[in-house]
């Protein structure tokens, strides 16, 4: 189950929204994160995919609720998480 709160403040707790998958399974994983208006702010593929509260271009996003779509080998999970800076 993915976390529901992200606090990317560098304290080592909930700093990264990431899938912990066995080696090999995650190579077909993707994470997409959207803001409340449906604009994609992050997109990543592969075993080490993870979101740190920044856009794919490296810009910090504001606090708030974000929505994700995770796909692992064709199995899709959708949900939301709250970003607290």
N, C-alpha and C positions, 0 to 999 in steps of 0.2 A: 504494500500500500504506500503510495507516495505521500510525502508530508503535506500538511495543509497550511503551514506557516513558513515563510522564508525570512530570515533576518541576516542579510549579508553584511554583518558588521565586523567580521574578522575574529570573533570569539571562539570559532570552532564548532558552534552549535547552530544548526539549520542555516549555514552559510551558502549551501548549494542545493538546488533542487535537482536531484540526480537519481537515476535508477541503479540499484545494486543488483546486477545480474551475473549469473555464472559466466565465466569466460566462454566466448564463442556465441552465446545466445544474444548478447548485446550488440554484436556486430551488425545486426539487422534492426536495431532500435532507432527510433527517431522521437524527438521531443519538439513540439511547437507550442509557443506561449503567445497568448493574445491579450491585449488590454480590453477594457470594458466596452470599447467601441468596435471590437472585432479586428483591430489592426494587429498584424503579426509583429511582435517585438523581438522574438527569438526563435531560431530554428537550428537544430543540430542533429547529426546522425552519428551513430557508432557507440562503441563500448563506453567511452569516457564522456559521453554527452552529459551536460549539466548546465543549469541556469543559475547565474549569480546575481540576478537583479539588474543586469545590463542588457542592452540591445545587442544584436549580432555585431553592430558597429562599435560596441564598447561604451555606449553612453548609459549612465544610470537612469533608470525609470523611476517615476514617483511612487510613493507608497500607495497601496490600494489593493483591490482584488484583481487577480489575473486568472485567465482560463487556459488550460493546457489540453493538448491531445498527444497521447503517447501511443506509439505503434511499435509492437515487438513481434516480429515474424508474422505480421498480418492480424494480430490481435490488438484491438484499439481500446484505450481507456481514456475517458474524458473526465475532467473535474476542474475544481478551482482551488486557488491558494491565495493567501493574503501575504503581501510583501510589507514588512515593517522595517524601516531603515534604522 
